[in-house]
Amino acid sequence: MLLFAIPREFWIGAGVLAAIGIGVYLYFRSKGSGQDTPQKATRAVPHSGGRAPDAPSPAIKSRAASRIHDAEQPVLVAAGSAPAVSSFRIPAAPKHFGPAAWLSAGDAIEVGGVSIPGGLIYVGTSLPTPRGGNDPCLIDPSKSVASNGDYTERQMGYWPSYSEISPSARRAYLNWLADGRQDPEADVGYVFIFFYGLERRAILDASKDDAAKNDWPVIAAELRRLLDIYGTKSGSFRSYAGSLLDWVSLAEYPEKAYLKPVPSFPKTNELPLYIRVALGQAAVDGVPVPVQLALAWAKLDPTNCLRTPATRCAEEFDKLFVSKYHEMFGQGLVLPRNKTKIKLVHRPASAGFHGYSDLSLSFGNTPDVTVLTAPINKLRQVVEATTKELEPYSRYVGRNPDARHALEGLLQLPATLWPEGAQKALHTMKARMDEGTAVMSFQELLGSLGAVTALTRDRTLALARALESLNIGIEPDVLGGAKLPRPGDKVVLFTVPPGEETDRLAPVYQVAVLTLDLASAVAAADGDFSAQEMGHLRALVQSWTHLTPNHVRRLLAHLHLLLMTPASLTALRKKLEPLDAGAKETIAAFMATVAQSDGDVSPTEVKLLEKIYKALGVEPGKVFSDVHAAAAGAKLTVVAARGRGTGFKLDPARIAALQEDTEAVSALLSGIFKEESPPEPVPDEPESESDVEVSPPGLLGLDEAHSALARLLLSRPEWTRDELGDAAADLDLMVDGAIETLNEAAFDLHDVPFTEGEDVVIVNPELLERLEA
C-alpha cells in the first residue's frame, strides 16, 4: 500500500537517472577495452584499471584529488587526450595541518605571522582528548588570528582553550610565546594554556613514549622558571605547577635520594615531594639527614617564613646554616619512622585530562616524616640561630646595598663567610708570615681587605676577632685593651695555631707584658735599646716555661712591635705614680724574680734591671739583694696599694713561686697598664617593622597539629579512613575530632566544609581553590 502512495513523478525521475547511469557505465567500459596504449601525461594518476583515462570524469578527478590531498604532494593531472596536454596543480595541505606535532625546546615555528622560538608546544589541527575535541593546549593554525592582541589583558574564562578563545586572545597568546614566555604582567590564563601542553607531554605522552620521558629535565627547568615569574601572581598556578614539578622529579625516583644533590625547587604551598621522599628514605635507613637536604627542607617548608636576613643575605645564610646545623646536631638530625605513607596524586589543570584516571605515584612504605611537628621545630631552631647571627650584616647591607663586600660590612660576619676576594687577601697575608710574623702599616692591612672608610673602635675590635678566628693574631692587642692603631702605625701579624686560646686575663701573661713594656721603655729612654738587649729579651720570653705557647707567640710579636714603637716611659711612670713606695718595690723585686727564673742572671740582665728600678723610683743598688733573695727562695711581701690586700708568700719552688708572684703583682696592678678597656658590645639598632617578617599563623587559624594535618590532606583529593588514621596518630590527634575541627574552621572562614565522606574522605576542591586564591 505504501508503494502505491508514492507520486508518479518520483518514479519517472528515478527511471531517467537509472538510464543515464547505465549509459555512462557502458561508455567507460567500451573506452577501456578498446584502447591499448594510454595517453602520455605529465604524471599519471593510478586507478582501479591501472591506466589513465583519456578524459577523466568528474568522479575520477574527485577521487584523484582526494588521494593527492592525502599524500600532501602537488600532482599534475591530464586534462584530455589531445597531443598538446594541458594540466593543473592541486595544492597540498598547508604546513602543520593534520595530527599535532610536539616542538622540542630548540625548535621555532611561525603561526599567524608570529615567529615563536623555544618550542615546548603542540602545533596541528588534531590533538584529541578522551571526551572528544582538541586538547586546549593545541595551537591550531587553521584558526583565525587577529592582527593585534595584548596579553596583559584578561580575555578568557577559567578553563581557556586556544581553539575556543577569541582571535585577539589567540594573537595575544602567540605574542606572549614570541616574547619568551617571561613577561610578569601577562594574564595568567596564557600561562595556563602553555602549561597544559607541558602537563600533557610530561604525563600522557611520557606514559607511552620514551622520547617524551626524556623531556622531563627540560620540562622541570621550564616549570621552575615559570614558577619564579608567575608563582607569586597565582596561587592556583603555583599549586598545579608545583605538583607537576613533583611528578617529573619523582616519576622515576632514585634510591637513597638523600645522598643525591638536591634539585632546585621554588617555594610553593607544599614541601616538594622529592624532599619528602628523600627524608622518608633517610628515616627508613636510620641515617642522619645530610645538611644540604636539611637546608632545602628548612627553606622550602611552607610553614617556615624566613626573616629578612635569610632572604637579603641568602648566600651567607646558606653557609652559616651549615655551620650551625653541625654545631647543634653533629652529623645530622635522625628522623623517626612514622606511620603516614607518601603518595602523590596529581590534580591536572587541563580540561584535556577529563576522562583519565589514577594520575598517582606511590612510594611503597616510605613514610612522610614531614607530617611530624617535632623535627621541623628542631630545624627552626637552626634557622633562628643562623638568622640572628646574620642580623647585623643584614642591616648593614640594607643601609649600604652597594657595599655588601666592603670590610665594614664583612666585619659583621664570621670570617669564614667572607667573599672570595677577601679570602684571597687573607691567603696572601698568611703567605707573608712564612717566618711567623709580618709587619705592615694599619692602613695597608685595611686596604688589602677592602676598607672604604676608617674603622670605628667597634669595627677595629671586630677585625681583630675575625683575624683570630682565621688563626692570625695582631699586635697591638686591641682585644686586650691596647690603644687602637692609627692608619700610619705599624702592626705585627703573627700565626696563632688552632686549638689553644690566649687567656689575656691570666696574671702570668699580664705581668710578662708589663716586663717587656718597662724594659723597652727604659732601653729607649737612654737611647741604648741595642740588638743585644733585644736578643736577650727574646731569649728571656722563650725561656718562660710558665707561659703557654700562644702566650709566648704573642709576647714575641709584642716585642717585635716594641722594637719599632717602644712603650712610653713617661706614660708608664705616670700610671705607676699613684702607687706608694712599697708597691713599687714589690714590682721591682718581682722583675728580679723574673730575671733569675732560668737560674742565671747575666750582666746584661743586671744592667736592664737597674734601669727598671730607676724608672720605678727604687734604689738601683737593691737589684743584687733582690736577685739573691729570689734565688734563695725568700718570701715576697706584697705591699698594699690604695686599699689592696697584703701578705702573699713566695713558694720555695722557683717556677711555682714565679706563678704566685705574678698573680700577686697582677692583682696589684689590675687595670693600671690598660690603655683602653674593651667596651661592652653595643647592641645594633633594631630592624624596622618593615624588615621584620612574622611567622605565618596556622592554616585556617588552626593550632600547629591541626594545621599540619590540614596541609597534608590538601596534598591529595581523597583519603582512605586508614590513611587518615595513620596521619592523625602521627600528630597525636583523634581522627573524628580532628576532621570536625577542620570542617568547623573551613565553615567559619570560607562557608564550605573541609572534607566530605566517611570511608573515603574527599577534600573539598572549592576550599582548595579559595585557599590558593
Secondary structure as the mmCIF struct_conf table of DSSP 4:
data_model
#
loop_
_struct_conf.conf_type_id
_struct_conf.id
_struct_conf.beg_label_comp_id
_struct_conf.beg_label_asym_id
_struct_conf.beg_label_seq_id
_struct_conf.end_label_comp_id
_struct_conf.end_label_asym_id
_struct_conf.end_label_seq_id
TURN_TY1_P TURN_TY1_P1 LEU A 2 LEU A 2
HELX_RH_3T_P HELX_RH_3T_P1 LEU A 3 ALA A 5
BEND BEND1 ILE A 6 ILE A 6
HELX_RH_AL_P HELX_RH_AL_P1 ARG A 8 SER A 33
TURN_TY1_P TURN_TY1_P2 GLY A 34 GLY A 34
BEND BEND2 THR A 37 THR A 37
HELX_LH_PP_P HELX_LH_PP_P1 PRO A 38 LYS A 40
BEND BEND3 THR A 42 ARG A 43
TURN_TY1_P TURN_TY1_P3 SER A 48 GLY A 49
BEND BEND4 GLY A 50 ARG A 51
BEND BEND5 ASP A 54 ALA A 55
HELX_RH_AL_P HELX_RH_AL_P2 PRO A 58 ALA A 71
TURN_TY1_P TURN_TY1_P4 GLU A 72 GLU A 72
STRN STRN1 LEU A 76 ALA A 78
BEND BEND6 SER A 81 ALA A 84
STRN STRN2 SER A 87 ARG A 89
HELX_LH_PP_P HELX_LH_PP_P2 ILE A 90 PRO A 94
TURN_TY1_P TURN_TY1_P5 LYS A 95 HIS A 96
BEND BEND7 GLY A 98 GLY A 98
STRN STRN3 PRO A 99 PRO A 99
STRN STRN4 ALA A 101 LEU A 103
HELX_LH_PP_P HELX_LH_PP_P3 SER A 104 SER A 104
TURN_TY1_P TURN_TY1_P6 ALA A 105 GLY A 106
STRN STRN5 ILE A 109 VAL A 111
TURN_TY1_P TURN_TY1_P7 GLY A 112 GLY A 113
STRN STRN6 VAL A 114 ILE A 116
BEND BEND8 GLY A 118 GLY A 118
STRN STRN7 ILE A 121 VAL A 123
BEND BEND9 GLY A 124 THR A 125
STRN STRN8 SER A 126 SER A 126
STRN STRN9 PRO A 128 PRO A 128
TURN_TY1_P TURN_TY1_P8 PRO A 130 ARG A 131
BEND BEND10 GLY A 132 GLY A 133
STRN STRN10 ASN A 134 ASN A 134
TURN_TY1_P TURN_TY1_P9 PRO A 136 CYS A 137
STRN STRN11 ILE A 139 ILE A 139
TURN_TY1_P TURN_TY1_P10 PRO A 141 SER A 142
BEND BEND11 LYS A 143 LYS A 143
BEND BEND12 SER A 147 SER A 147
TURN_TY1_P TURN_TY1_P11 TYR A 151 THR A 152
BEND BEND13 GLU A 153 GLU A 153
BEND BEND14 TYR A 158 TRP A 159
TURN_TY1_P TURN_TY1_P12 TYR A 162 GLU A 164
BEND BEND15 ILE A 165 ILE A 165
HELX_RH_AL_P HELX_RH_AL_P3 PRO A 167 ALA A 178
TURN_TY1_P TURN_TY1_P13 ASP A 179 GLY A 180
BEND BEND16 ARG A 181 ARG A 181
TURN_TY1_P TURN_TY1_P14 PRO A 184 GLU A 185
BEND BEND17 ALA A 186 ALA A 186
HELX_RH_AL_P HELX_RH_AL_P4 VAL A 188 GLU A 199
HELX_RH_PI_P HELX_RH_PI_P1 ARG A 200 LEU A 204
HELX_RH_3T_P HELX_RH_3T_P2 ASP A 205 SER A 207
TURN_TY1_P TURN_TY1_P15 LYS A 208 LYS A 208
HELX_RH_AL_P HELX_RH_AL_P5 ASP A 210 LYS A 213
TURN_TY1_P TURN_TY1_P16 ASN A 214 ASP A 215
HELX_RH_AL_P HELX_RH_AL_P6 TRP A 216 TYR A 230
TURN_TY1_P TURN_TY1_P17 GLY A 231 LYS A 233
HELX_RH_AL_P HELX_RH_AL_P7 GLY A 235 LEU A 250
TURN_TY1_P TURN_TY1_P18 ALA A 251 GLU A 252
HELX_LH_PP_P HELX_LH_PP_P4 TYR A 253 PRO A 254
TURN_TY1_P TURN_TY1_P19 GLU A 255 LYS A 256
HELX_RH_3T_P HELX_RH_3T_P3 ALA A 257 LEU A 259
BEND BEND18 LYS A 260 LYS A 260
HELX_LH_PP_P HELX_LH_PP_P5 PRO A 261 SER A 264
BEND BEND19 ASN A 269 GLU A 270
HELX_RH_AL_P HELX_RH_AL_P8 LEU A 273 ASP A 285
TURN_TY1_P TURN_TY1_P20 GLY A 286 GLY A 286
HELX_LH_PP_P HELX_LH_PP_P6 PRO A 288 PRO A 290
HELX_RH_AL_P HELX_RH_AL_P9 VAL A 291 LEU A 300
TURN_TY1_P TURN_TY1_P21 PRO A 302 THR A 303
HELX_RH_AL_P HELX_RH_AL_P10 THR A 308 ARG A 312
TURN_TY1_P TURN_TY1_P22 CYS A 313 CYS A 313
HELX_RH_AL_P HELX_RH_AL_P11 ALA A 314 PHE A 329
TURN_TY1_P TURN_TY1_P23 GLY A 330 GLN A 331
HELX_LH_PP_P HELX_LH_PP_P7 LEU A 333 PRO A 336
BEND BEND20 LYS A 339 LYS A 339
HELX_LH_PP_P HELX_LH_PP_P8 THR A 340 THR A 340
STRN STRN12 LYS A 341 VAL A 345
HELX_RH_3T_P HELX_RH_3T_P4 ALA A 351 PHE A 353
TURN_TY1_P TURN_TY1_P24 HIS A 354 GLY A 355
STRN STRN13 SER A 360 PRO A 367
HELX_RH_3T_P HELX_RH_3T_P5 VAL A 369 VAL A 371
BEND BEND21 THR A 373 THR A 373
HELX_RH_AL_P HELX_RH_AL_P12 ALA A 374 ARG A 399
HELX_RH_3T_P HELX_RH_3T_P6 PRO A 401 ALA A 403
TURN_TY1_P TURN_TY1_P25 ARG A 404 HIS A 405
BEND BEND22 ALA A 406 ALA A 406
HELX_RH_AL_P HELX_RH_AL_P13 LEU A 407 LEU A 410
TURN_TY1_P TURN_TY1_P26 LEU A 411 GLN A 412
BEND BEND23 LEU A 413 LEU A 413
HELX_RH_3T_P HELX_RH_3T_P7 ALA A 415 LEU A 417
HELX_RH_AL_P HELX_RH_AL_P14 GLU A 420 ALA A 431
TURN_TY1_P TURN_TY1_P27 ARG A 432 GLU A 435
BEND BEND24 GLY A 436 GLY A 436
STRN STRN14 THR A 437 SER A 441
HELX_RH_AL_P HELX_RH_AL_P15 PHE A 442 SER A 448
TURN_TY1_P TURN_TY1_P28 LEU A 449 GLY A 450
BEND BEND25 THR A 453 THR A 453
HELX_LH_PP_P HELX_LH_PP_P9 ALA A 454 THR A 456
HELX_RH_AL_P HELX_RH_AL_P16 ARG A 457 SER A 469
TURN_TY1_P TURN_TY1_P29 LEU A 470 ASN A 471
STRN STRN15 ILE A 472 GLU A 475
BEND BEND26 PRO A 476 PRO A 476
HELX_RH_3T_P HELX_RH_3T_P8 VAL A 478 GLY A 480
TURN_TY1_P TURN_TY1_P30 GLY A 481 GLY A 481
HELX_LH_PP_P HELX_LH_PP_P10 ALA A 482 ARG A 486
TURN_TY1_P TURN_TY1_P31 PRO A 487 GLY A 488
BEND BEND27 ASP A 489 ASP A 489
STRN STRN16 LYS A 490 THR A 495
TURN_TY1_P TURN_TY1_P32 PRO A 498 GLY A 499
TURN_TY1_P TURN_TY1_P33 ARG A 504 LEU A 505
HELX_RH_AL_P HELX_RH_AL_P17 PRO A 507 ALA A 525
TURN_TY1_P TURN_TY1_P34 ASP A 526 GLY A 527
HELX_RH_AL_P HELX_RH_AL_P18 ALA A 531 GLN A 542
TURN_TY1_P TURN_TY1_P35 SER A 543 SER A 543
TURN_TY1_P TURN_TY1_P36 THR A 545 HIS A 546
BEND BEND28 LEU A 547 LEU A 547
HELX_RH_AL_P HELX_RH_AL_P19 PRO A 549 MET A 564
BEND BEND29 THR A 565 THR A 565
HELX_LH_PP_P HELX_LH_PP_P11 PRO A 566 SER A 568
HELX_RH_AL_P HELX_RH_AL_P20 LEU A 569 LEU A 576
TURN_TY1_P TURN_TY1_P37 GLU A 577 PRO A 578
BEND BEND30 LEU A 579 LEU A 579
HELX_RH_AL_P HELX_RH_AL_P21 ALA A 581 ALA A 595
TURN_TY1_P TURN_TY1_P38 GLN A 596 ASP A 598
BEND BEND31 GLY A 599 GLY A 599
HELX_RH_AL_P HELX_RH_AL_P22 PRO A 603 LEU A 616
TURN_TY1_P TURN_TY1_P39 GLY A 617 GLY A 617
TURN_TY1_P TURN_TY1_P40 PRO A 620 GLY A 621
HELX_RH_AL_P HELX_RH_AL_P23 LYS A 622 ALA A 631
TURN_TY1_P TURN_TY1_P41 ALA A 632 GLY A 633
HELX_LH_PP_P HELX_LH_PP_P12 ALA A 634 ALA A 640
BEND BEND32 ARG A 642 GLY A 643
HELX_LH_PP_P HELX_LH_PP_P13 PHE A 648 ASP A 651
BEND BEND33 PRO A 652 ALA A 653
HELX_RH_AL_P HELX_RH_AL_P24 ARG A 654 LEU A 668
TURN_TY1_P TURN_TY1_P42 LEU A 669 PHE A 673
BEND BEND34 GLU A 675 GLU A 676
HELX_LH_PP_P HELX_LH_PP_P14 SER A 677 SER A 688
HELX_RH_3T_P HELX_RH_3T_P9 GLU A 689 ASP A 691
HELX_LH_PP_P HELX_LH_PP_P15 VAL A 694 GLY A 698
HELX_RH_3T_P HELX_RH_3T_P10 LEU A 699 GLY A 701
HELX_RH_AL_P HELX_RH_AL_P25 GLU A 704 LEU A 713
TURN_TY1_P TURN_TY1_P43 LEU A 714 SER A 715
BEND BEND35 ARG A 716 PRO A 717
STRN STRN17 GLU A 718 THR A 720
HELX_RH_AL_P HELX_RH_AL_P26 ARG A 721 ASP A 730
TURN_TY1_P TURN_TY1_P44 LEU A 731 ASP A 732
HELX_RH_AL_P HELX_RH_AL_P27 VAL A 735 HIS A 750
BEND BEND36 ASP A 751 VAL A 752
BEND BEND37 PHE A 754 PHE A 754
STRN STRN18 THR A 755 GLU A 756
BEND BEND38 GLU A 758 ASP A 759
STRN STRN19 VAL A 760 VAL A 763
HELX_RH_AL_P HELX_RH_AL_P28 PRO A 765 GLU A 772
#
